[in-house]
Amino acid sequence: MVVPILLFVVSLLAVGEFLLFGALAEAYRDLRQIRENAGLVDKPTPVDMGGLQNKLASTCGLAPELDSIVQAVVVYLDRRCGTCRMIVDSLSGGLPRGMWLVLVLSAKEEGPGWLAETGLDQRNDLGRRVMFMSADEMQHHLGTVLTPLAIEVENGRLTRAVTIPSVRQFYAMVPMAVSLSTPSHQKVTSQ
């Protein structure tokens, strides 16, 4: 008599657990839909580049050095933008290889002050990869003032632009460095 009651209780618990997991899965689906509809999904949004696609980087007010670079990402950051400030704060005085920054300012004279706050030194190699641009210049060169904005450069040409919604997505944009050359300290031997 006890065994059938135990089997019934166990079956009832199993059905209850199955229903609870189904409700939990539905709740997660609902949360995902709410996040998508509210625009809270952390993914870059493509930006139409129009006539800028495949143009040399220097034609858009960027450093002429970018015209001969194999791969880089240029990120436009505005001092008034909260996400931009979080990205700059996350740099901790460093800048990932292959990344260039364009600090968009009300006036170019503000640039050295903001750069000093970031911990980046304009006198070294990192500082060379940081440019200053006014909002008017950005409007003139790109046709829009949208930050944070990442523009990918391949073989000196502008290829793709996306918005950067978070610090995590900023670091996801860091280009992969690939080298086919052998370091000078290693000797190549044939076998």
GIGIKA-V678916 format. One record per helix or strand of 2 or more residues. SS is the DSSP state (A for helix, B for strand). FROM is the first residue (numbers start at 1). TO is the last residue. Records with the same first field share a line. If there is no record, write none. Layout:
# GIGIKA-V678916
SS: FROM-TO / FROM-TO
This chain:
# GIGIKA-V678916
A: 2-38 / 50-52 / 57-60 / 64-68 / 82-91 / 108-118 / 125-128 / 135-142 / 167-172
B: 46-47 / 71-78 / 99-105 / 130-134 / 149-154 / 157-163
